[in-house]
Amino acid sequence: MNGVVDGFVVIGVVIAVGYLVGRLGVLGPSATQVLSRTAFFVASPALLFTTLARADVGAVFSEDLVVTAVTSSLACLLYVPVALLRKRPGGETTVGAMASGYVNAGNLGLPIVTYVFGDATVVAPVLLFQLAVLTPLFTTLLDVLPERAGGARPSALRTLSAPLRNPIAVATGCGLLVSATDLVPPKPVMAPIELLADLAVPAMLLAFGISLQTASRPGSEPETVPLLATVVVLKNIVHPVLALLLGSLLGLEGQRLLAVVVCAALPSAQNVFGYAVRFDQGVVLARDAVLTTTLLSMPLMFGIVALLA
């Protein structure tokens, strides 16, 4: 249980620092945008590259990865009909779908699984699927869909080449290539990349904390209430239930079943908010979703550990 508490305390403290920084105004009125763009264009690509370059991709191909891939994808897809029925823009729909199935596996999942299971590799399938599949997919959609919604008709070449203009997708591809070939760059090359990678999580958490300084209560905007409620139900209830059902169907039991359910019960990642700010799509929905699912996930994970441990 201590791992759950410790994980939430760590991110809570950094978010609180961001809130205080916002209140004091020491970073200026554009702090959220600057930190989010720094994380997107500089720090997150470095983090993705270093994480995937060192990952043993073959070692995480298992039933756990199947559960993660299927349940995360379903949680994301189940949001789309609700957004379409309410005639929401494509960019906001992408953000809402991402918030419904993209979990906080890095800065919250790692400490929690380390303390609960004593093994950080438990979260490896989640990290791999999100970094290698969901992140480049969603950021590419956020790059292309708003253009089309604005009346522009980008050429097929521009659409197909969108991942090549996306630093997240490029870093993902390079990291997977290094992992597959074992051609890790020498230390003088990796050292500055690692230094930049260390900036990613604090930058996103600080940006999130600063944004709360001027934020209204979650769900205070009437048009976002049904969308926020949908994200919360999908992320906090449907996603872990799907993981429990599919994990049981695949024969997982004991610690392995508990692991996939705990990972699915993690809240929406701060990355969702960072990408929403970067592309200026669904920012309020992303902020409210991250805050609400995080607050609700703590008692939920306590209950899951108590029932399945």
C-alpha positions as CSV (number, residue, x, y, z in Angstrom):
1,M,0.0,0.0,0.0
2,N,2.9,2.4,0.7
3,G,3.8,2.3,-3.0
4,V,0.4,3.7,-4.0
5,V,0.7,6.5,-1.4
6,D,4.3,7.3,-2.3
7,G,3.6,7.5,-6.0
8,F,0.8,10.0,-5.5
9,V,2.8,12.1,-3.0
10,V,5.7,12.5,-5.4
11,I,3.6,13.9,-8.3
12,G,1.4,15.8,-5.9
13,V,4.3,17.7,-4.5
14,V,5.7,18.7,-7.9
15,I,2.2,19.8,-9.1
16,A,1.8,21.8,-5.9
17,V,5.2,23.5,-6.6
18,G,3.9,24.3,-10.1
19,Y,0.7,25.8,-8.6
20,L,2.8,28.0,-6.2
21,V,5.0,29.1,-9.1
22,G,1.9,30.0,-11.0
23,R,0.4,32.0,-8.1
24,L,3.7,33.9,-7.7
25,G,3.9,34.6,-11.4
26,V,7.7,34.0,-11.4
27,L,7.7,32.3,-14.9
28,G,5.4,34.8,-16.5
29,P,1.9,34.4,-18.2
30,S,3.2,31.9,-20.9
31,A,4.8,29.5,-18.5
32,T,2.3,26.6,-19.2
33,Q,2.8,26.9,-22.9
34,V,6.6,27.2,-22.7
35,L,7.0,24.3,-20.4
36,S,4.6,22.1,-22.4
37,R,6.4,22.9,-25.7
38,T,9.8,22.3,-24.1
39,A,8.6,18.9,-22.9
40,F,7.1,18.1,-26.3
41,F,9.9,19.2,-28.6
42,V,12.9,18.6,-26.4
43,A,12.5,16.6,-23.2
44,S,9.9,14.0,-24.1
45,P,11.7,12.9,-27.4
46,A,14.9,12.5,-25.3
47,L,13.0,10.4,-22.7
48,L,11.3,8.3,-25.3
49,F,14.6,7.6,-27.0
50,T,16.5,6.7,-23.9
51,T,13.7,4.5,-22.5
52,L,13.1,2.5,-25.7
53,A,16.8,2.3,-26.6
54,R,17.5,0.4,-23.3
55,A,14.3,-1.7,-23.4
56,D,14.4,-5.4,-24.2
57,V,11.5,-5.2,-26.6
58,G,11.3,-9.0,-27.1
59,A,11.1,-9.6,-23.4
60,V,7.8,-7.8,-22.9
61,F,5.9,-9.7,-25.6
62,S,3.5,-11.7,-23.4
63,E,-0.1,-12.0,-22.3
64,D,0.5,-8.9,-20.3
65,L,1.2,-6.9,-23.4
66,V,-1.9,-8.4,-25.1
67,V,-4.0,-7.2,-22.1
68,T,-2.5,-3.8,-22.2
69,A,-2.8,-3.3,-26.0
70,V,-6.4,-4.6,-26.2
71,T,-7.8,-2.9,-23.1
72,S,-6.1,0.5,-23.7
73,S,-7.2,0.5,-27.3
74,L,-10.8,-0.3,-26.4
75,A,-10.9,2.3,-23.6
76,C,-9.7,4.9,-26.2
77,L,-12.1,3.8,-28.9
78,L,-15.2,3.7,-26.6
79,Y,-14.9,7.4,-26.1
80,V,-15.2,8.2,-29.8
81,P,-18.9,7.5,-30.3
82,V,-19.8,9.8,-27.3
83,A,-17.7,12.7,-28.8
84,L,-19.2,12.1,-32.3
85,L,-22.8,12.1,-30.9
86,R,-22.0,15.5,-29.2
87,K,-20.4,16.7,-32.5
88,R,-17.1,17.6,-30.9
89,P,-14.1,18.7,-33.0
90,G,-11.6,16.1,-34.1
91,G,-8.7,17.4,-32.0
92,E,-10.7,17.5,-28.8
93,T,-12.1,14.0,-29.6
94,T,-8.5,12.8,-29.9
95,V,-7.6,14.3,-26.6
96,G,-10.6,12.7,-24.9
97,A,-9.9,9.3,-26.4
98,M,-6.3,9.5,-25.2
99,A,-7.3,10.5,-21.7
100,S,-9.6,7.5,-21.6
101,G,-6.9,4.8,-22.2
102,Y,-3.5,6.4,-21.9
103,V,-2.3,5.8,-18.3
104,N,0.2,7.5,-16.1
105,A,2.7,4.6,-16.3
106,G,5.9,6.7,-16.0
107,N,6.0,9.0,-13.1
108,L,3.1,7.3,-11.2
109,G,3.1,3.7,-12.4
110,L,6.8,3.1,-11.9
111,P,6.9,3.9,-8.2
112,I,3.6,2.2,-7.5
113,V,4.6,-1.1,-9.2
114,T,8.1,-1.0,-7.6
115,Y,6.7,-0.8,-4.1
116,V,3.6,-3.1,-4.7
117,F,5.4,-5.8,-6.6
118,G,9.1,-5.1,-6.0
119,D,9.8,-5.1,-9.7
120,A,9.6,-2.1,-12.0
121,T,9.5,-4.3,-15.1
122,V,5.9,-5.0,-14.4
123,V,5.0,-1.8,-16.1
124,A,7.2,-2.4,-19.1
125,P,4.5,-3.7,-21.4
126,V,2.4,-0.6,-20.7
127,L,5.3,1.7,-21.3
128,L,6.2,0.0,-24.5
129,F,2.7,0.0,-26.0
130,Q,2.1,3.6,-25.0
131,L,5.5,4.9,-26.2
132,A,5.7,2.8,-29.4
133,V,2.1,2.9,-30.5
134,L,-0.3,5.3,-28.7
135,T,2.0,8.3,-28.4
136,P,3.0,8.6,-32.1
137,L,-0.5,7.7,-33.2
138,F,-2.3,10.3,-31.1
139,T,0.3,13.1,-31.6
140,T,0.1,12.5,-35.4
141,L,-3.7,12.7,-35.3
142,L,-3.5,16.0,-33.3
143,D,-1.2,17.3,-36.0
144,V,-3.4,16.4,-38.9
145,L,-7.1,16.6,-37.7
146,P,-7.2,20.3,-36.7
147,E,-5.9,21.3,-40.1
148,R,-8.8,19.4,-41.8
149,A,-11.3,20.8,-39.3
150,G,-10.1,24.3,-40.2
151,G,-11.0,23.8,-43.8
152,A,-7.5,23.0,-45.0
153,R,-7.0,19.9,-47.2
154,P,-3.4,18.8,-46.7
155,S,-2.0,16.6,-49.4
156,A,-1.7,12.9,-49.1
157,L,2.1,13.3,-48.9
158,R,1.8,15.8,-46.0
159,T,-0.6,13.5,-44.2
160,L,1.6,10.4,-44.6
161,S,4.7,12.3,-43.7
162,A,3.2,13.7,-40.5
163,P,5.1,11.2,-38.3
164,L,8.4,12.4,-39.8
165,R,7.6,15.9,-38.6
166,N,6.6,14.7,-35.2
167,P,9.6,14.6,-32.7
168,I,7.7,12.1,-30.5
169,A,7.3,9.7,-33.4
170,V,10.9,10.2,-34.7
171,A,12.3,9.6,-31.2
172,T,10.2,6.5,-30.8
173,G,11.4,5.0,-34.1
174,C,15.0,5.8,-33.3
175,G,14.7,4.2,-29.9
176,L,13.2,1.0,-31.2
177,L,15.9,0.9,-33.9
178,V,18.6,1.1,-31.3
179,S,16.9,-1.5,-29.1
180,A,16.6,-3.9,-32.0
181,T,20.1,-3.5,-33.3
182,D,21.9,-3.1,-29.9
183,L,23.8,-0.1,-31.4
184,V,23.6,2.1,-28.3
185,P,25.3,5.4,-28.9
186,P,28.5,6.0,-26.9
187,K,28.2,7.7,-23.4
188,P,29.3,11.2,-24.6
189,V,26.3,11.1,-27.0
190,M,23.9,9.6,-24.5
191,A,24.8,11.7,-21.5
192,P,23.2,15.0,-22.8
193,I,20.2,13.1,-24.1
194,E,19.7,11.6,-20.7
195,L,20.1,15.0,-19.1
196,L,17.3,16.4,-21.3
197,A,15.2,13.3,-20.7
198,D,15.2,14.1,-16.9
199,L,13.4,17.3,-17.7
200,A,10.3,15.7,-19.3
201,V,8.3,14.6,-16.3
202,P,9.0,17.7,-14.1
203,A,8.3,20.0,-16.9
204,M,4.9,18.4,-17.6
205,L,4.0,18.3,-13.9
206,L,5.0,21.9,-13.3
207,A,3.0,23.0,-16.4
208,F,0.0,21.1,-15.1
209,G,0.4,22.7,-11.6
210,I,0.7,26.2,-13.1
211,S,-2.5,25.7,-15.2
212,L,-4.5,24.9,-12.0
213,Q,-3.8,28.4,-10.7
214,T,-6.3,29.9,-13.2
215,A,-8.4,26.8,-13.6
216,S,-12.1,26.5,-12.8
217,R,-13.6,23.6,-10.9
218,P,-13.6,20.4,-13.1
219,G,-16.8,20.1,-14.9
220,S,-17.7,23.8,-14.4
221,E,-18.1,24.3,-18.2
222,P,-21.5,22.6,-19.0
223,E,-20.5,21.4,-22.5
224,T,-17.5,19.4,-21.0
225,V,-19.5,17.6,-18.2
226,P,-20.7,14.6,-20.3
227,L,-17.3,14.3,-22.0
228,L,-15.5,14.5,-18.6
229,A,-17.9,12.0,-17.1
230,T,-17.3,9.6,-20.0
231,V,-13.5,9.8,-19.6
232,V,-13.8,9.2,-15.9
233,V,-16.0,6.2,-16.3
234,L,-13.8,4.7,-19.0
235,K,-10.5,5.4,-17.3
236,N,-11.4,4.6,-13.6
237,I,-13.9,1.8,-14.1
238,V,-14.2,0.3,-17.6
239,H,-10.4,0.1,-18.3
240,P,-9.5,-1.9,-15.1
241,V,-12.6,-4.1,-15.4
242,L,-11.6,-4.9,-19.0
243,A,-8.1,-5.8,-17.8
244,L,-9.5,-8.1,-15.1
245,L,-11.8,-9.9,-17.6
246,L,-9.3,-10.3,-20.4
247,G,-6.4,-11.2,-18.0
248,S,-8.6,-13.9,-16.4
249,L,-9.6,-15.2,-19.9
250,L,-5.9,-15.5,-20.9
251,G,-5.2,-17.5,-17.8
252,L,-3.4,-14.8,-15.8
253,E,-3.7,-15.2,-12.0
254,G,-2.1,-14.1,-8.8
255,Q,0.5,-11.3,-9.1
256,R,0.4,-11.2,-12.9
257,L,-3.4,-10.6,-12.9
258,L,-3.1,-8.0,-10.2
259,A,-0.3,-6.3,-12.1
260,V,-2.3,-5.8,-15.3
261,V,-5.4,-4.6,-13.4
262,V,-3.3,-2.1,-11.3
263,C,-1.7,-0.7,-14.4
264,A,-5.1,-0.3,-16.1
265,A,-6.4,1.5,-13.0
266,L,-3.7,4.2,-13.2
267,P,-5.1,7.6,-14.0
268,S,-4.8,9.6,-17.3
269,A,-1.2,10.6,-17.9
270,Q,0.0,14.2,-17.6
271,N,1.3,13.7,-21.2
272,V,-2.3,14.1,-22.3
273,F,-2.5,17.6,-20.9
274,G,1.0,18.4,-22.4
275,Y,-0.1,17.3,-25.9
276,A,-3.4,19.2,-25.5
277,V,-1.5,22.4,-24.7
278,R,1.0,21.9,-27.5
279,F,-1.7,21.5,-30.2
280,D,-4.2,23.8,-28.4
281,Q,-6.9,21.1,-28.6
282,G,-9.2,20.1,-25.7
283,V,-7.0,21.7,-23.1
284,V,-9.8,22.1,-20.5
285,L,-11.0,18.5,-21.0
286,A,-7.4,17.2,-20.7
287,R,-6.7,19.2,-17.5
288,D,-10.0,18.2,-15.8
289,A,-9.6,14.5,-16.9
290,V,-6.1,14.2,-15.5
291,L,-7.0,15.9,-12.2
292,T,-10.3,14.0,-11.7
293,T,-9.0,10.5,-12.7
294,T,-5.9,11.0,-10.5
295,L,-8.0,11.9,-7.4
296,L,-10.3,8.9,-8.0
297,S,-7.7,6.4,-8.8
298,M,-6.0,6.4,-5.4
299,P,-8.9,4.8,-3.5
300,L,-9.6,2.6,-6.5
301,M,-6.1,1.1,-6.5
302,F,-6.3,0.6,-2.7
303,G,-9.4,-1.5,-3.3
304,I,-7.9,-3.5,-6.2
305,V,-4.8,-4.4,-4.2
306,A,-6.9,-5.3,-1.2
307,L,-9.2,-7.6,-3.3
308,L,-6.7,-9.2,-5.6
309,A,-3.4,-9.3,-3.6
